[in-house]
């Protein structure tokens, strides 16, 4: 039985259970889910690199054979065979390197966030001063713009993650709390999207919880999010470059069924996401993606499944980035 079929069966079983049974599951986190029991830091590659496309780098996603990265106002596509340490200043279609900018249809929007790939499409949160945030969709093959839809109940949208099993879209404001700022879940019609029309409708709210089931908050800014390939774990990244305590940020792993915290990165240890906000480094966590590179090799990346951007903000238009890699057990 494949992991996808097994995960779908577990999800359907969970959703069909009586309310009393669901309450028991929330109170007893022993339900058999494919949750990580250890995450090992594998190092950085690239490491503190000014790549030509690292200025104001925001997000990362992947399809089966490609990386996708967002800067504040640009979207990039690189083959997995591309050495990410190589400097690139312009698209090169002959080598599979494409670049697209925020389209004129999104006039007034000037900030791409952390994106996600789903069934041939790239879903990107976009923001603009005084504007209602939106989800914009691009074709993964060509980076052509398709459509967008406003998130009328949100003030910000810095990340988006799509559950690979249910197809539901998750996003949030720039912080998550126990009350009016949960993770918002939306649904959309993929067939309608294939006709060039994106429409999102509110589905439900998702609250984060500690190991005992109590609702918890994540401090601003929420920078990235992604599901594991089996849909069982939701990974989130938070933090900012200044006025932030590094111990409150980094990578978080949550059970995607009940919202319970599974583990969090630290400044040291085996699950290490070390960063230094404030003077003089102004390092800032950014986007995250889940890609099993133990099965598909990428130049000079030592495998792993979770891949996270750390940006070294400079004030001279020469931001460097670290690309951190983790193996999930």
C-alpha positions as CSV (number, residue, x, y, z in Angstrom):
1,X,0.0,0.0,0.0
2,X,1.5,3.4,-1.0
3,X,2.0,6.1,1.5
4,X,-0.5,8.3,-0.3
5,X,-3.3,5.7,-0.2
6,X,-2.5,4.9,3.4
7,X,-2.5,8.6,4.4
8,X,-5.8,9.1,2.5
9,X,-7.4,6.1,4.3
10,X,-6.3,7.5,7.7
11,X,-7.6,11.0,6.9
12,X,-11.0,9.5,5.7
13,X,-11.2,7.4,8.9
14,X,-10.5,10.4,11.1
15,X,-13.1,12.5,9.4
16,X,-15.8,9.8,9.6
17,X,-15.4,9.1,13.3
18,X,-18.1,10.2,15.8
19,X,-17.5,13.4,17.7
20,X,-16.8,11.5,21.0
21,X,-14.1,9.5,19.3
22,X,-12.6,12.6,17.8
23,X,-12.5,14.3,21.2
24,X,-10.7,11.3,22.6
25,X,-8.1,11.4,19.8
26,X,-7.5,15.1,20.5
27,X,-7.0,14.3,24.2
28,X,-4.8,11.2,23.4
29,X,-2.2,11.9,20.8
30,X,-1.4,8.1,20.4
31,X,-3.3,7.8,17.1
32,X,-1.0,6.3,14.6
33,X,0.2,9.1,12.3
34,X,3.4,9.4,10.3
35,X,4.8,12.0,12.6
36,X,8.6,12.7,12.7
37,X,10.4,11.4,15.8
38,X,13.7,13.0,14.9
39,X,14.8,15.7,12.5
40,X,18.6,16.1,11.8
41,X,20.2,19.3,10.5
42,X,22.4,18.5,7.5
43,X,24.0,21.9,7.0
44,X,23.7,24.7,4.5
45,X,24.0,24.8,0.7
46,X,24.3,27.4,-0.6
47,X,25.9,29.1,2.4
48,X,25.9,32.9,2.8
49,X,25.6,33.2,-1.0
50,X,24.7,36.3,-3.0
51,X,23.3,34.5,-6.0
52,X,22.0,37.2,-8.2
53,X,18.4,36.3,-7.2
54,X,18.9,36.3,-3.4
55,X,18.0,40.0,-2.8
56,X,14.8,40.0,-0.6
57,X,14.4,36.3,-1.1
58,X,11.1,35.2,0.3
59,X,9.9,31.7,-0.6
60,X,10.7,28.2,-2.0
61,X,8.7,25.4,-3.4
62,X,9.3,22.4,-5.7
63,X,7.6,20.2,-8.3
64,X,9.0,16.8,-9.2
65,X,12.0,18.2,-11.1
66,X,12.2,21.9,-10.3
67,X,12.9,24.4,-7.6
68,X,10.7,27.6,-7.4
69,X,11.8,30.7,-5.5
70,X,10.2,34.0,-4.9
71,X,11.9,37.3,-4.3
72,X,9.7,40.2,-3.2
73,X,8.6,40.9,-6.8
74,X,10.0,38.0,-8.9
75,X,9.3,34.4,-9.4
76,X,12.2,32.0,-10.4
77,X,12.3,28.4,-11.7
78,X,15.4,26.2,-11.7
79,X,15.9,22.6,-12.7
80,X,16.9,20.3,-9.8
81,X,20.1,19.7,-11.8
82,X,21.0,23.4,-11.4
83,X,23.8,24.2,-8.9
84,X,22.1,26.8,-6.6
85,X,25.5,28.2,-5.8
86,X,25.9,29.5,-9.4
87,X,25.3,33.2,-9.9
88,X,22.3,33.9,-12.1
89,X,21.2,37.4,-13.0
90,X,18.7,36.7,-15.8
91,X,16.5,33.9,-17.1
92,X,18.1,31.4,-19.4
93,X,15.3,29.2,-21.0
94,X,17.8,27.0,-22.8
95,X,18.9,25.8,-19.4
96,X,15.4,25.6,-18.0
97,X,15.8,28.8,-15.9
98,X,12.7,31.0,-16.1
99,X,11.8,34.2,-14.3
100,X,8.5,36.1,-14.0
101,X,7.5,39.4,-12.3
102,X,4.4,40.5,-10.6
103,X,1.9,41.0,-13.5
104,X,0.1,44.2,-14.4
105,X,-3.1,42.5,-13.4
106,X,-1.9,42.8,-9.8
107,X,-1.2,46.5,-10.0
108,X,-0.6,47.9,-6.5
109,X,0.8,44.6,-5.1
110,X,4.5,44.5,-4.5
111,X,5.3,41.6,-2.3
112,X,5.4,37.8,-3.1
113,X,5.4,35.5,0.0
114,X,6.3,31.9,0.5
115,X,4.6,29.8,-2.3
116,X,3.5,26.2,-2.8
117,X,3.2,23.9,-5.8
118,X,0.0,21.9,-6.4
119,X,-0.8,19.8,-9.5
120,X,1.0,22.0,-12.0
121,X,0.2,25.3,-10.4
122,X,2.1,27.7,-8.1
123,X,0.0,29.4,-5.4
124,X,1.6,32.6,-4.1
125,X,0.4,35.0,-1.4
126,X,0.7,38.6,-2.5
127,X,0.5,41.8,-0.5
128,X,0.5,45.5,-1.2
129,X,0.2,48.6,0.9
130,X,-3.4,49.3,1.7
131,X,-4.5,46.3,-0.4
132,X,-6.4,43.2,0.7
133,X,-4.0,40.3,0.4
134,X,-4.6,37.8,-2.4
135,X,-3.6,34.3,-3.5
136,X,-2.2,34.5,-7.1
137,X,-1.8,31.4,-9.3
138,X,0.9,30.8,-12.0
139,X,1.5,27.9,-14.2
140,X,4.5,25.9,-13.0
141,X,5.5,25.0,-16.6
142,X,5.8,28.5,-17.9
143,X,5.4,30.8,-14.9
144,X,2.5,32.4,-16.8
145,X,0.0,34.2,-14.6
146,X,-3.5,32.5,-14.3
147,X,-5.7,34.4,-11.8
148,X,-5.9,35.6,-8.3
149,X,-8.5,35.9,-5.5
150,X,-8.7,38.2,-2.4
151,X,-8.5,37.0,1.2
152,X,-11.2,39.4,2.5
153,X,-11.0,38.2,6.1
154,X,-7.2,38.7,6.3
155,X,-4.9,41.6,6.8
156,X,-1.7,39.9,5.7
157,X,-0.7,36.7,3.9
158,X,3.0,35.8,4.0
159,X,2.7,32.1,3.2
160,X,0.5,29.4,1.7
161,X,0.5,25.6,2.0
162,X,-1.8,23.1,0.3
163,X,-2.6,19.8,1.9
164,X,-1.6,17.3,-0.8
165,X,-4.3,14.8,0.3
166,X,-7.4,17.1,0.7
167,X,-6.3,19.9,-1.7
168,X,-7.3,22.5,1.0
169,X,-5.3,25.7,1.1
170,X,-3.9,27.0,4.4
171,X,-2.7,30.5,5.2
172,X,-2.7,33.1,8.0
173,X,-2.1,36.6,9.1
174,X,1.4,37.5,10.1
175,X,0.9,35.9,13.5
176,X,-1.2,33.0,14.9
177,X,-3.0,33.1,18.2
178,X,-5.7,31.3,20.2
179,X,-8.5,33.6,19.2
180,X,-9.1,35.7,16.0
181,X,-5.9,34.8,14.2
182,X,-5.9,31.0,13.5
183,X,-4.8,29.4,10.3
184,X,-7.5,30.0,7.8
185,X,-8.4,27.0,5.5
186,X,-9.9,27.6,2.1
187,X,-11.2,25.3,-0.6
188,X,-11.1,25.8,-4.4
189,X,-12.2,24.0,-7.5
190,X,-9.2,22.6,-9.5
191,X,-11.2,22.1,-12.6
192,X,-12.4,25.7,-12.5
193,X,-8.8,26.8,-12.0
194,X,-7.9,24.9,-15.2
195,X,-10.3,27.1,-17.0
196,X,-8.4,30.1,-15.7
197,X,-10.7,31.0,-12.9
198,X,-9.6,30.9,-9.2
199,X,-12.3,31.2,-6.5
200,X,-11.6,30.5,-2.8
201,X,-14.2,29.9,-0.2
202,X,-13.8,29.7,3.5
203,X,-13.7,26.1,4.8
204,X,-12.7,26.2,8.4
205,X,-10.1,27.4,11.0
206,X,-7.1,25.5,12.2
207,X,-5.7,26.1,15.7
208,X,-2.2,25.2,16.8
209,X,-1.8,23.3,20.1
210,X,0.9,22.2,22.5
211,X,1.6,18.6,23.3
212,X,-1.2,18.6,25.8
213,X,-3.8,20.0,23.4
214,X,-3.9,23.6,24.7
215,X,-4.1,26.3,22.0
216,X,-0.9,28.2,21.4
217,X,0.3,31.3,19.5
218,X,3.2,31.8,17.1
219,X,4.9,35.2,17.2
220,X,5.2,37.4,14.0
221,X,6.2,37.1,11.4
222,X,4.8,33.9,9.9
223,X,7.2,33.4,7.0
224,X,6.6,29.9,5.5
225,X,4.6,26.8,5.6
226,X,4.4,23.4,3.9
227,X,2.9,20.0,4.4
228,X,4.9,16.7,4.4
229,X,4.3,14.7,1.2
230,X,1.9,12.3,3.1
231,X,-0.1,15.3,4.4
232,X,0.4,14.2,8.0
233,X,2.7,17.0,9.2
234,X,2.4,20.8,8.8
235,X,5.7,22.7,9.0
236,X,5.7,26.4,9.8
237,X,8.5,29.0,10.0
238,X,8.4,32.2,11.9
239,X,10.8,35.0,12.9
240,X,12.0,38.4,11.7
241,X,15.2,40.3,11.2
242,X,15.0,42.6,14.2
243,X,13.1,43.1,17.5
244,X,12.8,39.4,17.8
245,X,14.0,36.7,20.2
246,X,15.4,33.8,18.2
247,X,14.2,31.2,20.7
248,X,10.6,32.2,19.8
249,X,11.2,31.4,16.1
250,X,12.5,28.8,13.7
251,X,10.9,25.7,12.3
252,X,7.8,24.1,13.9
253,X,6.2,20.7,13.1
254,X,2.6,20.1,13.9
255,X,0.3,17.1,13.6
256,X,-1.9,18.1,10.6
257,X,-4.9,16.2,11.9
258,X,-5.2,17.7,15.4
259,X,-2.8,20.7,15.4
260,X,-0.6,19.3,18.2
261,X,3.0,20.4,18.3
262,X,5.4,17.6,17.4
263,X,8.7,19.4,17.7
264,X,10.5,22.7,17.2
265,X,13.9,23.6,16.1
266,X,16.4,25.3,18.4
267,X,19.5,27.4,18.2
268,X,21.6,24.3,18.7
269,X,21.2,20.5,18.9
270,X,20.4,18.0,16.2
271,X,17.3,19.9,15.0
272,X,19.2,23.2,14.7
273,X,17.9,26.4,13.0
274,X,20.4,28.9,14.1
275,X,19.8,32.5,13.3
276,X,20.7,36.0,14.6
277,X,18.1,38.7,14.4
278,X,19.1,42.3,15.1
279,X,22.4,44.1,14.8
280,X,24.7,43.3,13.2
281,X,23.4,40.3,11.1
282,X,19.7,40.9,10.8
283,X,19.1,37.3,9.8
284,X,15.5,36.4,8.9
285,X,13.8,33.0,8.5
286,X,11.9,32.8,5.2
287,X,10.2,30.1,3.1
288,X,10.2,26.3,3.5
289,X,9.5,23.3,1.2
290,X,9.3,19.5,1.6
291,X,11.2,17.5,-1.0
292,X,12.7,14.1,-0.6
293,X,16.2,14.7,-2.0
294,X,17.4,11.4,-0.6
295,X,15.6,9.9,-3.6
296,X,16.4,12.7,-6.1
297,X,19.8,14.2,-6.0
298,X,20.5,17.9,-6.3
299,X,24.1,19.2,-6.8
300,X,26.0,19.5,-3.5
301,X,22.9,19.2,-1.3
302,X,23.3,16.3,1.1
303,X,19.7,15.0,0.7
304,X,17.0,15.5,3.3
305,X,13.3,16.3,3.1
306,X,12.8,19.8,4.7
307,X,14.6,22.7,3.1
308,X,14.4,26.3,4.6
309,X,15.7,29.7,3.6
310,X,17.6,32.0,6.0
311,X,18.2,35.5,4.6
312,X,21.0,37.7,5.7
313,X,19.5,41.2,5.2
314,X,21.9,43.8,4.0
315,X,21.2,47.5,3.4
316,X,23.2,47.6,0.1
317,X,21.0,45.5,-2.2
318,X,23.3,42.5,-1.8
319,X,21.4,40.1,0.5
320,X,23.0,36.7,1.0
321,X,21.1,33.5,1.8
322,X,21.6,30.2,3.5
323,X,19.6,27.2,2.4
324,X,19.3,24.8,5.3
325,X,18.5,21.1,4.8
326,X,17.0,18.6,7.2
327,X,16.5,14.8,7.3
328,X,13.2,13.7,8.8
329,X,13.1,10.3,10.6
